[in-house]
Amino acid sequence: MKEKGVADVAQAGVAVSGLELGGLVGSLVAGRLSDYMINTSNGKGGAVGKRVQVVMAYTVGIAAALLSFQYLPVGAAALQWFNVFMIGFFLYGPQMLIGLCGAELVGPDTVGASEGFLGWIAYLGAANAGIPLSIIVKEYGWSAYFNTLLGACGVALLLLSPMINLKSFVQRRELYLARKKAL
C-alpha cells in the first residue's frame, strides 16, 4: 500500500470504494449498451453475441485500466481513485453480462443449472487466483503481476472471439420454427 502512497487503512477504504462504485456504474452501462446493440441490430447477428462483444470491449478496457494503474504516480490519490473506479467499471460489467449470456443461451428449463455452473466457474477462478498471483508478485515483482493480468485479458479475448455471433435460445427457437413452417 505504501508503494502507491496509501498511508492508512481509512485511505485504502476510500480508494477501494471506487472499485464498487465503478462496478455499479459499469454494470448498468454494460447492460444498457448491450440492449442498445441488440435493439439496433435489426435482427442481424445473435443477441448473446452482441453481449459478448460488449464483454470483449470491456476486457480491452480493463487491460487499459490495469496498464494505467501500473504507472500511476505515488501520491496522486484522486487519479488513483479514478483508476480504481475504472477497473471496477470494466470488471463488473462483464461479470453481469456473462451470467445474462448463460441465461439467454439455454432454454427456460435449464436456466438455474446454467447460472449455477457459471457461478461455480467464477468462484473457482476467484478462489484459485489469489495464491498463484501472490507467488508471481513475491517471486517476480509487481511488473510480472500486471503482465500476467494483461496476458489473461488477451486469453479472454481469444476465448470470447468465436462467440460474437451466438444466438439466444429464443432466436434459435424462432429460426427452427420458421424452417419447420417453410417445409
NUNU-485744 format. One record per residue (C-alpha): residue number from 1; residue in three letters; y, z, x. Coordinates in steps of 0.2 Angstrom, whole numbers. Layout:
BEGIN
<rec n="NUM" res="ALA" v="Y" w="Z" u="X"/>
...
This chain:
BEGIN
<rec n="1" res="MET" v="0" w="0" u="0"/>
<rec n="2" res="LYS" v="12" w="4" u="14"/>
<rec n="3" res="GLU" v="10" w="-13" u="22"/>
<rec n="4" res="LYS" v="18" w="-20" u="6"/>
<rec n="5" res="GLY" v="32" w="-7" u="6"/>
<rec n="6" res="VAL" v="25" w="4" u="-8"/>
<rec n="7" res="ALA" v="30" w="22" u="-4"/>
<rec n="8" res="ASP" v="20" w="32" u="-18"/>
<rec n="9" res="VAL" v="9" w="31" u="-32"/>
<rec n="10" res="ALA" v="23" w="30" u="-45"/>
<rec n="11" res="GLN" v="30" w="15" u="-37"/>
<rec n="12" res="ALA" v="12" w="7" u="-36"/>
<rec n="13" res="GLY" v="10" w="11" u="-55"/>
<rec n="14" res="VAL" v="26" w="1" u="-59"/>
<rec n="15" res="ALA" v="20" w="-13" u="-48"/>
<rec n="16" res="VAL" v="3" w="-14" u="-57"/>
<rec n="17" res="SER" v="12" w="-13" u="-74"/>
<rec n="18" res="GLY" v="17" w="-31" u="-70"/>
<rec n="19" res="LEU" v="-1" w="-36" u="-70"/>
<rec n="20" res="GLU" v="-4" w="-30" u="-88"/>
<rec n="21" res="LEU" v="12" w="-37" u="-95"/>
<rec n="22" res="GLY" v="9" w="-53" u="-86"/>
<rec n="23" res="GLY" v="-8" w="-54" u="-93"/>
<rec n="24" res="LEU" v="-2" w="-51" u="-111"/>
<rec n="25" res="VAL" v="11" w="-65" u="-110"/>
<rec n="26" res="GLY" v="-2" w="-76" u="-101"/>
<rec n="27" res="SER" v="-15" w="-74" u="-114"/>
<rec n="28" res="LEU" v="-3" w="-78" u="-128"/>
<rec n="29" res="VAL" v="4" w="-94" u="-119"/>
<rec n="30" res="ALA" v="-13" w="-100" u="-114"/>
<rec n="31" res="GLY" v="-19" w="-99" u="-132"/>
<rec n="32" res="ARG" v="-4" w="-107" u="-139"/>
<rec n="33" res="LEU" v="-4" w="-121" u="-126"/>
<rec n="34" res="SER" v="-22" w="-125" u="-129"/>
<rec n="35" res="ASP" v="-20" w="-125" u="-148"/>
<rec n="36" res="TYR" v="-5" w="-137" u="-145"/>
<rec n="37" res="MET" v="-16" w="-148" u="-134"/>
<rec n="38" res="ILE" v="-29" w="-149" u="-147"/>
<rec n="39" res="ASN" v="-17" w="-152" u="-161"/>
<rec n="40" res="THR" v="-8" w="-166" u="-152"/>
<rec n="41" res="SER" v="-24" w="-175" u="-146"/>
<rec n="42" res="ASN" v="-26" w="-185" u="-162"/>
<rec n="43" res="GLY" v="-45" w="-182" u="-161"/>
<rec n="44" res="LYS" v="-47" w="-188" u="-144"/>
<rec n="45" res="GLY" v="-57" w="-178" u="-132"/>
<rec n="46" res="GLY" v="-65" w="-161" u="-136"/>
<rec n="47" res="ALA" v="-57" w="-146" u="-142"/>
<rec n="48" res="VAL" v="-66" w="-135" u="-129"/>
<rec n="49" res="GLY" v="-62" w="-147" u="-116"/>
<rec n="50" res="LYS" v="-43" w="-145" u="-119"/>
<rec n="51" res="ARG" v="-45" w="-126" u="-117"/>
<rec n="52" res="VAL" v="-55" w="-129" u="-101"/>
<rec n="53" res="GLN" v="-40" w="-140" u="-95"/>
<rec n="54" res="VAL" v="-29" w="-125" u="-98"/>
<rec n="55" res="VAL" v="-41" w="-114" u="-89"/>
<rec n="56" res="MET" v="-40" w="-126" u="-74"/>
<rec n="57" res="ALA" v="-21" w="-127" u="-74"/>
<rec n="58" res="TYR" v="-21" w="-108" u="-74"/>
<rec n="59" res="THR" v="-33" w="-107" u="-60"/>
<rec n="60" res="VAL" v="-21" w="-118" u="-49"/>
<rec n="61" res="GLY" v="-8" w="-106" u="-55"/>
<rec n="62" res="ILE" v="-17" w="-90" u="-49"/>
<rec n="63" res="ALA" v="-20" w="-99" u="-32"/>
<rec n="64" res="ALA" v="-2" w="-102" u="-30"/>
<rec n="65" res="ALA" v="2" w="-84" u="-35"/>
<rec n="66" res="LEU" v="-10" w="-77" u="-23"/>
<rec n="67" res="LEU" v="-4" w="-88" u="-9"/>
<rec n="68" res="SER" v="14" w="-82" u="-13"/>
<rec n="69" res="PHE" v="9" w="-64" u="-14"/>
<rec n="70" res="GLN" v="1" w="-65" u="3"/>
<rec n="71" res="TYR" v="18" w="-70" u="11"/>
<rec n="72" res="LEU" v="30" w="-59" u="1"/>
<rec n="73" res="PRO" v="41" w="-49" u="12"/>
<rec n="74" res="VAL" v="39" w="-30" u="13"/>
<rec n="75" res="GLY" v="51" w="-20" u="3"/>
<rec n="76" res="ALA" v="55" w="-34" u="-10"/>
<rec n="77" res="ALA" v="50" w="-24" u="-24"/>
<rec n="78" res="ALA" v="57" w="-35" u="-38"/>
<rec n="79" res="LEU" v="49" w="-50" u="-31"/>
<rec n="80" res="GLN" v="33" w="-41" u="-28"/>
<rec n="81" res="TRP" v="33" w="-35" u="-46"/>
<rec n="82" res="PHE" v="36" w="-53" u="-52"/>
<rec n="83" res="ASN" v="22" w="-60" u="-42"/>
<rec n="84" res="VAL" v="10" w="-47" u="-49"/>
<rec n="85" res="PHE" v="16" w="-52" u="-66"/>
<rec n="86" res="MET" v="12" w="-70" u="-62"/>
<rec n="87" res="ILE" v="-5" w="-65" u="-55"/>
<rec n="88" res="GLY" v="-9" w="-56" u="-72"/>
<rec n="89" res="PHE" v="-2" w="-71" u="-82"/>
<rec n="90" res="PHE" v="-13" w="-83" u="-73"/>
<rec n="91" res="LEU" v="-29" w="-71" u="-73"/>
<rec n="92" res="TYR" v="-29" w="-65" u="-91"/>
<rec n="93" res="GLY" v="-26" w="-82" u="-100"/>
<rec n="94" res="PRO" v="-42" w="-90" u="-93"/>
<rec n="95" res="GLN" v="-51" w="-74" u="-97"/>
<rec n="96" res="MET" v="-47" w="-75" u="-115"/>
<rec n="97" res="LEU" v="-50" w="-94" u="-116"/>
<rec n="98" res="ILE" v="-67" w="-93" u="-108"/>
<rec n="99" res="GLY" v="-73" w="-82" u="-122"/>
<rec n="100" res="LEU" v="-65" w="-93" u="-135"/>
<rec n="101" res="CYS" v="-73" w="-108" u="-127"/>
<rec n="102" res="GLY" v="-90" w="-99" u="-128"/>
<rec n="103" res="ALA" v="-87" w="-95" u="-146"/>
<rec n="104" res="GLU" v="-82" w="-113" u="-151"/>
<rec n="105" res="LEU" v="-97" w="-121" u="-141"/>
<rec n="106" res="VAL" v="-110" w="-113" u="-152"/>
<rec n="107" res="GLY" v="-114" w="-113" u="-170"/>
<rec n="108" res="PRO" v="-110" w="-98" u="-181"/>
<rec n="109" res="ASP" v="-127" w="-90" u="-180"/>
<rec n="110" res="THR" v="-126" w="-88" u="-161"/>
<rec n="111" res="VAL" v="-108" w="-83" u="-158"/>
<rec n="112" res="GLY" v="-112" w="-65" u="-154"/>
<rec n="113" res="ALA" v="-125" w="-69" u="-142"/>
<rec n="114" res="SER" v="-113" w="-82" u="-133"/>
<rec n="115" res="GLU" v="-100" w="-69" u="-132"/>
<rec n="116" res="GLY" v="-112" w="-56" u="-126"/>
<rec n="117" res="PHE" v="-119" w="-67" u="-112"/>
<rec n="118" res="LEU" v="-101" w="-72" u="-106"/>
<rec n="119" res="GLY" v="-96" w="-54" u="-106"/>
<rec n="120" res="TRP" v="-111" w="-49" u="-96"/>
<rec n="121" res="ILE" v="-107" w="-63" u="-83"/>
<rec n="122" res="ALA" v="-89" w="-57" u="-82"/>
<rec n="123" res="TYR" v="-94" w="-38" u="-80"/>
<rec n="124" res="LEU" v="-107" w="-43" u="-67"/>
<rec n="125" res="GLY" v="-94" w="-53" u="-57"/>
<rec n="126" res="ALA" v="-82" w="-39" u="-58"/>
<rec n="127" res="ALA" v="-94" w="-26" u="-53"/>
<rec n="128" res="ASN" v="-100" w="-36" u="-38"/>
<rec n="129" res="ALA" v="-83" w="-42" u="-32"/>
<rec n="130" res="GLY" v="-77" w="-25" u="-25"/>
<rec n="131" res="ILE" v="-90" w="-22" u="-11"/>
<rec n="132" res="PRO" v="-90" w="-40" u="-4"/>
<rec n="133" res="LEU" v="-71" w="-41" u="-4"/>
<rec n="134" res="SER" v="-69" w="-24" u="4"/>
<rec n="135" res="ILE" v="-81" w="-29" u="18"/>
<rec n="136" res="ILE" v="-71" w="-45" u="20"/>
<rec n="137" res="VAL" v="-54" w="-35" u="22"/>
<rec n="138" res="LYS" v="-62" w="-22" u="33"/>
<rec n="139" res="GLU" v="-71" w="-34" u="45"/>
<rec n="140" res="TYR" v="-59" w="-49" u="44"/>
<rec n="141" res="GLY" v="-42" w="-43" u="38"/>
<rec n="142" res="TRP" v="-31" w="-47" u="23"/>
<rec n="143" res="SER" v="-29" w="-66" u="28"/>
<rec n="144" res="ALA" v="-48" w="-68" u="26"/>
<rec n="145" res="TYR" v="-47" w="-59" u="9"/>
<rec n="146" res="PHE" v="-34" w="-71" u="2"/>
<rec n="147" res="ASN" v="-43" w="-86" u="9"/>
<rec n="148" res="THR" v="-59" w="-80" u="1"/>
<rec n="149" res="LEU" v="-49" w="-79" u="-16"/>
<rec n="150" res="LEU" v="-42" w="-96" u="-14"/>
<rec n="151" res="GLY" v="-59" w="-103" u="-10"/>
<rec n="152" res="ALA" v="-65" w="-95" u="-26"/>
<rec n="153" res="CYS" v="-52" w="-104" u="-35"/>
<rec n="154" res="GLY" v="-57" w="-121" u="-28"/>
<rec n="155" res="VAL" v="-75" w="-117" u="-33"/>
<rec n="156" res="ALA" v="-70" w="-113" u="-50"/>
<rec n="157" res="LEU" v="-60" w="-129" u="-52"/>
<rec n="158" res="LEU" v="-76" w="-139" u="-46"/>
<rec n="159" res="LEU" v="-87" w="-130" u="-58"/>
<rec n="160" res="LEU" v="-75" w="-132" u="-73"/>
<rec n="161" res="SER" v="-71" w="-151" u="-70"/>
<rec n="162" res="PRO" v="-87" w="-158" u="-78"/>
<rec n="163" res="MET" v="-82" w="-148" u="-94"/>
<rec n="164" res="ILE" v="-65" w="-156" u="-98"/>
<rec n="165" res="ASN" v="-71" w="-166" u="-112"/>
<rec n="166" res="LEU" v="-83" w="-154" u="-121"/>
<rec n="167" res="LYS" v="-83" w="-155" u="-139"/>
<rec n="168" res="SER" v="-84" w="-139" u="-150"/>
<rec n="169" res="PHE" v="-99" w="-136" u="-162"/>
<rec n="170" res="VAL" v="-88" w="-141" u="-177"/>
<rec n="171" res="GLN" v="-83" w="-158" u="-168"/>
<rec n="172" res="ARG" v="-101" w="-161" u="-163"/>
<rec n="173" res="ARG" v="-107" w="-157" u="-181"/>
<rec n="174" res="GLU" v="-94" w="-169" u="-188"/>
<rec n="175" res="LEU" v="-100" w="-183" u="-177"/>
<rec n="176" res="TYR" v="-118" w="-180" u="-181"/>
<rec n="177" res="LEU" v="-114" w="-181" u="-200"/>
<rec n="178" res="ALA" v="-104" w="-196" u="-198"/>
<rec n="179" res="ARG" v="-118" w="-205" u="-188"/>
<rec n="180" res="LYS" v="-131" w="-199" u="-201"/>
<rec n="181" res="LYS" v="-120" w="-206" u="-215"/>
<rec n="182" res="ALA" v="-117" w="-223" u="-207"/>
<rec n="183" res="LEU" v="-136" w="-225" u="-206"/>
